[in-house]
Amino acid sequence: MVSKGFFKSIVSSDKALYRSIRNIFGFYPSNIYLYKLALRHKSATIKQINGIKINNERLEYLGDAVLSTVVADYLFRRYPYKPEGFLTEMRSKIVSRNSLNKLSRKLGMQQLGLSASFHPSRSKSAAGDAFEAFIGALYLDKGYRFTRKIVISRIIDLQFDMEQLAETELSYKSRMIEWAQKEKNKLEFKVVEEIMEKNKKRYFVAIVVDGEAIAEAQDFSIKGAENGAAEKAWMKISAGMVQE
């Protein structure tokens, strides 16, 4: 509970952020600076005299780890008899960059940025990055137990249909895209050759990571060749044959 006197003591721009966080996540921040920093994308970096860059990248790193831990713990307890592969797949579906981007927009987190330099249009992953950074800020501000409670009660329970999620197939191409976004690698699906065979065109597609081809496949459709190459690439990544 926050008193009226408390709101009178803070600047008007912060009042909006306090109330927005309360409306979306159900709590009032203790250290508002952490949340303002979480919403400052690297494109809006502030450079201090000593060379320190002020943006949300460090909080994003922390939030990624905390969110992954909370989700892993939640799934471990919810599905006591499911194998490791199922739990890993479910966690990937929840914390994938695409999922977090959609979640951030659905929650209306862009409204939080009215006083905190959040510009989701500047990057495809800015919305998801801001959400992870927000979790990092929440962890530093309130601790792990409170963060776990908020993630489960306000995010997982309200925003995800676990039964439907379990039935959703995660393609190898999607896995590769999520992996590349998470690791900040440049990923390309390149058609390296096309061959006509009995009035049909066979496509050869290579998976290129940071300029290096790591897998290749062929099919009579570009989509099929991409998925085949992505599966081979993902198997190499899973086996530790590709450096992250």
ABEGO torsion letter per residue (X at the ends): XBBAAAAAABBAAAAAAAAAAAAAAGBBBABAAAAAAAABBAAABBBBAAGBBBBAAAAAAAAAAAAAAAAAAAAAAABAABBAAAAAAAAAAAABAAAAAAAAAAAGAAAAAAAAGBBAAABAAAAAAAAAAAAAAAAAAAEAAAAAAAAAAAAAAAABBAAAAAABBBBAAAAAAAAAAAAGBBBBBBBABBBBBGGBBBBBBBBBBGGBBABBBBBABAAAAAAAAAAAAAAAAAAGABBX
